[in-house]
Amino acid sequence: GSLDVVDGELVLTLDAISTWENWQIQIIQDAYALGTGEDNEGSIQFEADKTYRVTFDARASQAGEAVLAIGSTEGGWAEFHIEAFDVTTEMQTFTFVFTLDDEEKDYTKLAQFKIEMGLLFAGEAGPQHFVLDNVLIEVEVDVDEFVDAELIVNGTFDAIE
């Protein structure tokens, strides 16, 4: 497969597909993807007891379920927030709001932002496409008032050549 920016959108093109788990195909922002750390090392610092809103636009070459997965990989996968969404062949805006208030979780660990789609394309022939744009993570500063938390690097994919 390949990952390219086309007209300001991130386009994942899969030519050959051999997957049986959702995590086996993913678009990810972590330290490795940003060139700042090792593979599977987080790049996003969340804060406990804060409410966040994740928004992005997405479409795929076929309709089905994909998964937003946010969490830390320090010591194994520690889920901060995971939520399935139904993507279609038309561009849609997806919004997820969640509060990091689980006392059992260590939110001081750096997190990854992932969209997993292995099962969306499982058993399908290539080429298949997943298109992503306008990725934003905001933090709530007042009741229903959110501001950019500046946790996603170039979520509009405009500056990528």
Order of alpha helices (4+ residues) and beta strands (2+ residues): beta-beta-beta-alpha-beta-beta-beta-beta-beta-alpha-beta-beta
